[in-house]
Amino acid sequence: VQLVESGGGLVQPGGSLRLSCAASGFAFSNYGMTWYRQAPGKEREAVVGISRSGDITNYADSVKGRFTISRDNVKNMVFLQMNSLKPDDTAVYYCATNIGRVVWGQGTQVTVSS
């Protein structure tokens, strides 16, 4: 079972990034997926979750209207489109799922700075 994030980087305030999470080793389409983030010195927080079919999403208030989650159950991937990025969005971003135990990816760094 493996989750691998990619797409992080350095972006200026107001910019955009698209994160990807590739899943393997489990029946991806049977499970909801969640993006989390952890900023330096802060606890890990849930950013957005998506149901197994993709028809239900749940966003943290801090990212509503700026971030969009989606998934591709053929390619076993989940995405996070991040627009209008702010310095407060700087964090390591993780994808995760609960298959009876919580599985985490290794994370991808997002830095929003001018």
DSSP file (Angstrom, degrees, kcal/mol; ACC not computed):
  #  RESIDUE AA STRUCTURE BP1 BP2  ACC     N-H-->O    O-->H-N    N-H-->O    O-->H-N    TCO  KAPPA ALPHA  PHI   PSI    X-CA   Y-CA   Z-CA
    1    1 A V              0   0    0      0, 0.0     2,-0.4     0, 0.0    24,-0.2   0.000 360.0 360.0 360.0 127.6    0.0    0.0    0.0
    2    2 A Q  E     -A   24   0A   0     22,-2.7    22,-2.0   101,-0.1     2,-0.4  -0.999 360.0-168.0-150.3 140.9    1.5    3.3   -1.1
    3    3 A L  E     -A   23   0A   0    101,-0.4   103,-0.6    -2,-0.4     2,-0.5  -0.999  12.8-171.8-125.0 130.4    0.6    6.9   -1.5
    4    4 A V  E     -A   22   0A   0     18,-2.0    18,-2.7    -2,-0.4     2,-0.2  -0.961   5.8-159.1-129.5 115.5    3.1    9.2   -3.4
    5    5 A E  E     +A   21   0A   0     -2,-0.5     2,-0.3    16,-0.2    16,-0.2  -0.578  17.1 164.4 -89.3 153.1    2.5   12.9   -3.5
    6    6 A S  E     +A   20   0A   0     14,-2.2    14,-2.7    -2,-0.2   102,-0.1  -0.964  39.0  70.2-154.8 167.9    4.1   15.2   -6.1
    7    7 A G        +     0   0    0     -2,-0.3    11,-0.3     1,-0.3    14,-0.0   0.379  60.5 133.6 103.9  -3.2    3.7   18.7   -7.5
    8    8 A G        +     0   0    0     12,-0.1     2,-0.3     9,-0.1    -1,-0.3  -0.161  21.5 122.0 -71.5 173.2    4.8   20.9   -4.6
    9    9 A G  E     -d  110   0B   0    100,-0.9   102,-2.8    99,-0.1     2,-0.5  -0.986  60.1 -49.2 164.3-168.0    7.2   23.8   -4.9
   10   10 A L  E     +d  111   0B   0     -2,-0.3     2,-0.3   100,-0.2   102,-0.2  -0.852  53.9 168.5 -99.9 129.0    7.8   27.5   -4.4
   11   11 A V  E     -d  112   0B   0    100,-2.8   102,-2.1    -2,-0.5     3,-0.1  -0.987  33.0-113.6-141.0 149.4    5.2   29.8   -5.7
   12   12 A Q    >   -     0   0    0     -2,-0.3     3,-2.3   100,-0.2    73,-0.2  -0.440  50.8 -81.0 -77.4 155.0    4.5   33.5   -5.2
   13   13 A P  T 3  S+     0   0    0      0, 0.0    73,-0.2     0, 0.0    -1,-0.1  -0.304 121.3  28.1 -53.7 137.3    1.4   34.7   -3.3
   14   14 A G  T 3  S+     0   0    0     71,-3.4    70,-0.6     1,-0.3    72,-0.1   0.277 100.2 118.0  90.2  -9.8   -1.6   34.6   -5.6
   15   15 A G    <   -     0   0    0     -3,-2.3    70,-2.3    70,-0.2     2,-0.3  -0.078  56.2-123.3 -82.1-175.6   -0.1   31.8   -7.6
   16   16 A S        +     0   0    0     67,-0.2     2,-0.3    68,-0.2    67,-0.2  -0.922  20.5 180.0-131.9 153.5   -1.3   28.3   -8.3
   17   17 A L  E     - B   0  82A   0     65,-2.1    65,-3.3    -2,-0.3     2,-0.5  -0.980  16.7-146.2-145.2 152.7   -0.1   24.7   -7.8
   18   18 A R  E     - B   0  81A   0    -11,-0.3     2,-0.3    -2,-0.3    63,-0.2  -0.967  15.7-159.8-123.5 116.4   -1.6   21.3   -8.6
   19   19 A L  E     - B   0  80A   0     61,-2.8    61,-2.3    -2,-0.5     2,-0.3  -0.678   5.0-160.8 -92.1 147.1   -0.7   18.5   -6.3
   20   20 A S  E     -AB   6  79A   0    -14,-2.7   -14,-2.2    -2,-0.3     2,-0.4  -0.936   7.7-164.2-125.4 151.1   -1.0   14.9   -7.3
   21   21 A C  E     -AB   5  78A   0     57,-1.9    57,-2.0    -2,-0.3     2,-0.5  -0.958   8.2-157.8-136.3 116.8   -1.2   11.7   -5.2
   22   22 A A  E     -AB   4  77A   0    -18,-2.7   -18,-2.0    -2,-0.4     2,-0.3  -0.835  12.0-159.2 -98.1 127.3   -0.7    8.4   -6.8
   23   23 A A  E     +A    3   0A   0     53,-2.8     2,-0.3    -2,-0.5   -20,-0.2  -0.802  16.2 164.5-108.4 146.1   -2.2    5.4   -5.0
   24   24 A S  E     +A    2   0A   0    -22,-2.0   -22,-2.7    -2,-0.3     3,-0.1  -0.991  48.6  42.0-153.7 155.9   -1.2    1.7   -5.3
   25   25 A G  S    S+     0   0    0     -2,-0.3     2,-0.3   -24,-0.2   -22,-0.1   0.470 100.5  61.7  89.9   2.0   -1.7   -1.6   -3.4
   26   26 A F  S    S-     0   0    0    -24,-0.1     2,-1.9   -25,-0.0    -1,-0.2  -0.960  98.3 -84.1-151.2 167.7   -5.3   -1.2   -2.5
   27   27 A A    >   -     0   0    0     -2,-0.3     3,-2.3     1,-0.2     4,-0.2  -0.541  46.9-173.0 -78.7  85.2   -8.7   -0.9   -4.1
   28   28 A F  G >  S+     0   0    0     -2,-1.9     3,-1.8     1,-0.3    -1,-0.2   0.827  75.5  58.6 -51.2 -43.9   -8.5    2.9   -4.5
   29   29 A S  G 3  S+     0   0    0      1,-0.3    -1,-0.3    44,-0.2    -2,-0.1   0.581  97.8  63.2 -70.2  -7.5  -12.1    3.4   -5.7
   30   30 A N  G <  S+     0   0    0     -3,-2.3     2,-0.4     2,-0.1    -1,-0.3   0.467  98.6  64.5 -91.4  -2.0  -13.5    1.9   -2.5
   31   31 A Y  S <  S-     0   0    0     -3,-1.8     2,-0.1    -4,-0.2    68,-0.1  -0.944  74.4-124.1-132.1 142.2  -12.0    4.6   -0.2
   32   32 A G        -     0   0    0     -2,-0.4    66,-0.4    66,-0.2     2,-0.3  -0.385  29.7-145.9 -69.4 159.2  -12.3    8.2    0.5
   33   33 A M  E     -E   50   0B   0     17,-2.2    17,-2.9    64,-0.1     2,-0.4  -0.944  10.4-163.0-130.3 150.5   -9.2   10.3    0.3
   34   34 A T  E     -EF  49  96B   0     62,-2.3    62,-2.2    -2,-0.3     2,-0.5  -0.996  12.4-144.9-136.6 138.3   -8.1   13.3    2.3
   35   35 A W  E     -EF  48  95B   0     13,-3.1    12,-3.2    -2,-0.4    13,-1.5  -0.890  25.2-179.5 -96.9 132.7   -5.5   16.0    1.8
   36   36 A Y  E     -EF  46  94B   0     58,-3.3    58,-2.5    -2,-0.5     2,-0.3  -0.799   8.5-160.1-119.8 166.2   -3.8   17.2    5.0
   37   37 A R  E     -EF  45  93B   0      8,-2.4     8,-3.0    -2,-0.3     2,-0.4  -0.993   6.7-160.6-145.6 154.0   -1.1   19.8    5.6
   38   38 A Q  E     - F   0  92B   0     54,-2.1    54,-2.3    -2,-0.3     6,-0.2  -0.946   9.2-160.7-137.9 116.0    1.3   20.6    8.4
   39   39 A A    >   -     0   0    0      4,-0.4     3,-2.3    -2,-0.4    52,-0.2  -0.554  44.2 -76.0 -88.6 157.6    2.9   23.9    8.7
   40   40 A P  T 3  S+     0   0    0      0, 0.0    -1,-0.1     0, 0.0     3,-0.1  -0.297 118.4   4.9 -55.7 128.6    6.1   24.5   10.7
   41   41 A G  T 3  S+     0   0    0      1,-0.3     2,-0.3    -3,-0.1    -2,-0.0   0.526 114.0 100.5  77.1   5.2    5.4   24.4   14.4
   42   42 A K  S <  S-     0   0    0     -3,-2.3    -1,-0.3     1,-0.0     2,-0.1  -0.805  75.8-100.6-121.7 162.9    1.7   23.5   13.9
   43   43 A E        -     0   0    0     -2,-0.3    -4,-0.4     1,-0.1     2,-0.2  -0.423  46.8 -93.8 -76.5 155.0   -0.4   20.4   14.1
   44   44 A R        -     0   0    0     -6,-0.2     2,-0.3    -2,-0.1    -6,-0.2  -0.487  49.0-166.4 -66.6 137.4   -1.3   18.5   11.0
   45   45 A E  E     -E   37   0B   0     -8,-3.0    -8,-2.4    -2,-0.2     2,-0.3  -0.953  23.6-111.3-130.6 148.4   -4.8   19.6    9.7
   46   46 A A  E     -E   36   0B   0     -2,-0.3   -10,-0.3   -10,-0.2     3,-0.1  -0.610  28.5-179.4 -76.2 134.1   -7.2   18.3    7.3
   47   47 A V  E     -     0   0B   0    -12,-3.2    13,-2.8     1,-0.3     2,-0.3   0.842  62.5 -21.7 -98.5 -50.7   -7.6   20.4    4.2
   48   48 A V  E     -EG  35  59B   0    -13,-1.5   -13,-3.1    11,-0.2    -1,-0.3  -0.961  53.3-154.6-163.6 143.7  -10.2   18.6    2.1
   49   49 A G  E     -EG  34  58B   0      9,-1.8     9,-1.9    -2,-0.3     2,-0.4  -0.883   6.0-160.2-120.5 156.8  -11.7   15.2    1.8
   50   50 A I  E     -EG  33  57B   0    -17,-2.9   -17,-2.2    -2,-0.3     7,-0.2  -0.998  21.0-119.0-136.8 139.9  -13.4   13.4   -1.1
   51   51 A S    >   -     0   0    0      5,-2.7     3,-0.6    -2,-0.4   -20,-0.1  -0.172  37.1 -99.2 -71.1 169.6  -15.7   10.5   -1.1
   52   52 A R  T 3  S+     0   0    0      1,-0.3   -21,-0.2   -22,-0.2    -1,-0.1   0.819 125.5  40.7 -63.8 -30.7  -14.8    7.3   -3.0
   53   53 A S  T 3  S-     0   0    0    -23,-0.1    -1,-0.3     3,-0.0    20,-0.1   0.606 110.2-121.7 -91.6 -11.7  -17.0    8.2   -6.0
   54   54 A G  S <  S+     0   0    0     -3,-0.6    -2,-0.1     2,-0.2    17,-0.1   0.472  83.1 110.9  88.8   2.1  -15.9   11.8   -5.9
   55   55 A D  S    S+     0   0    0      1,-0.1     2,-0.5    -5,-0.1    -3,-0.0   0.617  70.2  55.8 -88.6 -10.4  -19.4   13.2   -5.5
   56   56 A I        +     0   0    0      2,-0.0    -5,-2.7     0, 0.0     2,-0.3  -0.982  62.3 173.3-125.3 129.3  -18.9   14.5   -1.9
   57   57 A T  E     -G   50   0B   0     -2,-0.5     2,-0.4    -7,-0.2    -7,-0.2  -0.932  14.8-161.9-130.3 156.5  -16.2   16.8   -0.8
   58   58 A N  E     -G   49   0B   0     -9,-1.9    -9,-1.8    -2,-0.3     2,-0.3  -0.913  13.1-166.8-143.6 110.7  -15.6   18.6    2.5
   59   59 A Y  E     -G   48   0B   0     -2,-0.4   -11,-0.2   -11,-0.2     2,-0.2  -0.729  24.5-116.2-102.5 144.4  -13.3   21.6    2.6
   60   60 A A    >>  -     0   0    0    -13,-2.8     3,-1.8    -2,-0.3     4,-1.0  -0.506  32.8-117.8 -66.6 146.1  -11.7   23.4    5.5
   61   61 A D  T 34 S+     0   0    0      1,-0.3     3,-0.4     2,-0.2    -1,-0.1   0.828 110.9  65.0 -57.3 -32.0  -13.0   27.0    5.8
   62   62 A S  T 34 S+     0   0    0      1,-0.2    -1,-0.3     3,-0.0   -15,-0.0   0.674 112.1  32.0 -69.0 -16.1   -9.5   28.3    5.2
   63   63 A V  T X> S+     0   0    0     -3,-1.8     3,-2.3   -16,-0.2     4,-2.3   0.454  82.7 129.1-120.4  -3.3   -9.3   26.9    1.7
   64   64 A K  T 3< S+     0   0    0     -4,-1.0     4,-0.1    -3,-0.4    -3,-0.0  -0.281  80.7  14.7 -56.7 134.7  -12.9   27.1    0.5
   65   65 A G  T 34 S+     0   0    0      2,-0.4    -1,-0.3     1,-0.1     3,-0.1   0.306 126.0  60.0  84.4  -9.7  -13.2   28.8   -2.9
   66   66 A R  T <4 S+     0   0    0     -3,-2.3    17,-2.2     1,-0.2     2,-0.3   0.690  97.3  52.5-117.0 -35.0   -9.5   28.5   -3.5
   67   67 A F  E  <  -C   82   0A   0     -4,-2.3    -2,-0.4    15,-0.2     2,-0.4  -0.795  59.7-167.1-108.0 148.0   -8.7   24.8   -3.5
   68   68 A T  E     -C   81   0A   0     13,-2.4    13,-3.1    -2,-0.3     2,-0.3  -0.988   5.4-157.1-136.2 126.5  -10.4   22.0   -5.5
   69   69 A I  E     +C   80   0A   0     -2,-0.4     2,-0.3    11,-0.2    11,-0.2  -0.775  19.7 163.5 -99.2 146.2  -10.0   18.3   -4.9
   70   70 A S  E     -C   79   0A   0      9,-1.7     9,-3.1    -2,-0.3     2,-0.3  -0.961  17.2-153.0-151.1 166.8  -10.7   15.7   -7.6
   71   71 A R  E     -C   78   0A   0     -2,-0.3     2,-0.5     7,-0.3     7,-0.2  -0.986  11.3-150.0-145.1 155.3   -9.9   12.1   -8.2
   72   72 A D  E  >> -C   77   0A   0      5,-3.0     5,-2.0    -2,-0.3     4,-1.0  -0.932   8.2-171.3-126.0 104.3   -9.5    9.7  -11.1
   73   73 A N  T  45S+     0   0    0     -2,-0.5   -44,-0.2     1,-0.2    -1,-0.1   0.528  85.8  55.5 -79.1  -4.2  -10.5    6.2  -10.2
   74   74 A V  T  45S+     0   0    0      3,-0.1    -1,-0.2     1,-0.1   -45,-0.0   0.849 116.8  34.0 -86.8 -43.7   -9.1    4.8  -13.4
   75   75 A K  T  45S-     0   0    0      2,-0.1    -2,-0.2   -53,-0.0   -52,-0.2   0.485 106.5-126.2 -88.9  -3.2   -5.6    6.2  -12.8
   76   76 A N  T  <5 +     0   0    0     -4,-1.0   -53,-2.8     1,-0.2     2,-0.3   0.947  65.0 130.7  56.5  51.7   -5.9    5.7   -9.0
   77   77 A M  E   < -BC  22  72A   0     -5,-2.0    -5,-3.0   -55,-0.2     2,-0.4  -0.962  44.8-158.8-135.5 151.5   -5.0    9.3   -8.4
   78   78 A V  E     -BC  21  71A   0    -57,-2.0   -57,-1.9    -2,-0.3     2,-0.3  -0.978  16.4-159.4-127.5 145.8   -6.3   12.2   -6.3
   79   79 A F  E     -BC  20  70A   0     -9,-3.1    -9,-1.7    -2,-0.4     2,-0.4  -0.854  13.7-158.0-126.0 155.1   -5.5   15.9   -7.1
   80   80 A L  E     -BC  19  69A   0    -61,-2.3   -61,-2.8    -2,-0.3     2,-0.6  -0.899   8.8-162.6-135.0 106.8   -5.5   19.2   -5.3
   81   81 A Q  E     -BC  18  68A   0    -13,-3.1   -13,-2.4    -2,-0.4     2,-0.6  -0.798  11.8-166.8 -87.2 120.8   -5.7   22.3   -7.4
   82   82 A M  E     +BC  17  67A   0    -65,-3.3   -65,-2.1    -2,-0.6     2,-0.3  -0.940  10.4 173.8-116.7 116.1   -4.6   25.2   -5.3
   83   83 A N        +     0   0    0    -17,-2.2   -67,-0.2    -2,-0.6   -68,-0.2  -0.734  59.4  24.0-115.2 165.2   -5.3   28.8   -6.5
   84   84 A S  S    S-     0   0    0    -70,-0.6    -1,-0.2    -2,-0.3   -69,-0.2   0.897  84.6-160.6  48.5  48.1   -4.9   32.2   -5.0
   85   85 A L        -     0   0    0    -70,-2.3   -71,-3.4    -3,-0.2   -70,-0.2  -0.259   7.9-159.7 -65.9 145.8   -2.2   30.8   -2.7
   86   86 A K    >   -     0   0    0    -73,-0.2     3,-2.1   -72,-0.1     4,-0.3  -0.829  33.3-109.0-120.7 158.3   -1.3   32.7    0.5
   87   87 A P  G >  S+     0   0    0      0, 0.0     3,-1.8     0, 0.0    25,-0.3   0.849 118.2  64.4 -55.3 -32.4    1.8   32.6    2.6
   88   88 A D  G 3  S+     0   0    0      1,-0.3   -49,-0.0   -49,-0.0    -3,-0.0   0.641  89.4  67.8 -67.2 -12.7   -0.3   30.8    5.3
   89   89 A D  G <  S+     0   0    0     -3,-2.1    -1,-0.3    23,-0.1     2,-0.2   0.547  70.8 120.8 -81.4  -6.9   -0.7   27.9    2.9
   90   90 A T    <   +     0   0    0     -3,-1.8     2,-0.3    -4,-0.3    21,-0.2  -0.409  41.8 106.7 -60.5 123.6    3.0   27.1    3.3
   91   91 A A  E    S- H   0 110B   0     19,-2.0    19,-2.8    -2,-0.2     2,-0.6  -0.971  75.9 -81.7-177.6 169.7    3.2   23.6    4.6
   92   92 A V  E     -FH  38 109B   0    -54,-2.3   -54,-2.1    -2,-0.3     2,-0.4  -0.874  48.1-146.9 -89.3 128.4    4.0   20.0    3.8
   93   93 A Y  E     -FH  37 108B   0     15,-3.0    15,-2.0    -2,-0.6     2,-0.4  -0.841  17.4-174.7-104.4 132.6    0.9   18.5    2.1
   94   94 A Y  E     -F   36   0B   0    -58,-2.5   -58,-3.3    -2,-0.4     2,-0.4  -0.936  17.2-146.4-123.8 143.8    0.0   14.9    2.6
   95   95 A C  E     +F   35   0B   0     -2,-0.4    10,-1.9   -60,-0.2     2,-0.3  -0.854  28.0 174.4-102.1 152.5   -2.6   12.6    1.1
   96   96 A A  E     -FI  34 104B   0    -62,-2.2   -62,-2.3    -2,-0.4     2,-0.3  -0.984  16.7-172.0-153.3 157.6   -4.1    9.9    3.3
   97   97 A T  E     - I   0 103B   0      6,-1.7     6,-3.2    -2,-0.3     2,-0.7  -0.981  22.7-130.4-149.6 156.8   -6.7    7.2    3.4
   98   98 A N  E     + I   0 102B   0    -66,-0.4     4,-0.2    -2,-0.3   -66,-0.2  -0.918  29.9 163.2-114.0 107.0   -8.1    4.9    6.0
   99   99 A I  S    S-     0   0    0      2,-2.4     3,-0.1    -2,-0.7    -1,-0.1   0.054  90.5 -57.1-106.5  23.6   -8.3    1.3    4.8
  100  100 A G  S    S+     0   0    0      1,-0.1     2,-0.3     0, 0.0    -2,-0.1   0.014 140.7  41.9 113.3 -22.4   -8.7   -0.1    8.3
  101  101 A R  S    S-     0   0    0     -4,-0.1    -2,-2.4     2,-0.0     2,-0.4  -0.955 101.0-100.7-142.6 153.4   -5.5    1.7    9.2
  102  102 A V  E     -I   98   0B   0     -2,-0.3     2,-0.5    -4,-0.2    -4,-0.2  -0.629  34.0-161.1 -82.0 130.1   -4.5    5.2    8.1
  103  103 A V  E     -I   97   0B   0     -6,-3.2    -6,-1.7    -2,-0.4     2,-0.3  -0.937   7.9-167.2-111.5 131.2   -2.0    5.3    5.3
  104  104 A W  E     -I   96   0B   0     -2,-0.5  -101,-0.4    -8,-0.2    -8,-0.2  -0.869  14.9-133.6-116.1 148.0    0.0    8.4    4.7
  105  105 A G        -     0   0    0    -10,-1.9  -101,-0.2    -2,-0.3     3,-0.1  -0.303  35.2-103.5 -81.9-178.4    2.1    9.6    1.8
  106  106 A Q        -     0   0    0   -103,-0.6  -102,-0.1     1,-0.1   -12,-0.1   0.637  61.9-121.2 -84.7 -13.8    5.6   11.0    2.3
  107  107 A G        -     0   0    0    -12,-0.1     2,-0.4     1,-0.1   -13,-0.2   0.075  12.9-122.1  93.8 154.8    4.4   14.6    1.8
  108  108 A T  E     - H   0  93B   0    -15,-2.0   -15,-3.0  -102,-0.1     2,-0.3  -0.998  25.5-121.1-137.1 134.3    5.3   17.3   -0.7
  109  109 A Q  E     - H   0  92B   0     -2,-0.4  -100,-0.9   -17,-0.2     2,-0.5  -0.565  23.2-171.0 -81.0 130.7    6.5   20.8    0.4
  110  110 A V  E     -dH   9  91B   0    -19,-2.8   -19,-2.0    -2,-0.3     2,-0.5  -0.990   4.6-176.0-119.0 123.4    4.5   23.9   -0.7
  111  111 A T  E     -d   10   0B   0   -102,-2.8  -100,-2.8    -2,-0.5     2,-0.7  -0.979   8.3-167.5-123.6 122.0    6.1   27.2    0.0
  112  112 A V  E     +d   11   0B   0     -2,-0.5     2,-0.3   -25,-0.3  -100,-0.2  -0.923  34.4 130.8-110.6 110.3    4.2   30.4   -0.8
  113  113 A S              0   0    0   -102,-2.1    -2,-0.1    -2,-0.7   -27,-0.0  -0.993 360.0 360.0-159.3 147.9    6.6   33.4   -0.7
  114  114 A S              0   0    0     -2,-0.3  -102,-0.1  -102,-0.2    -1,-0.1   0.418 360.0 360.0 -93.4 360.0    7.6   36.4   -2.6
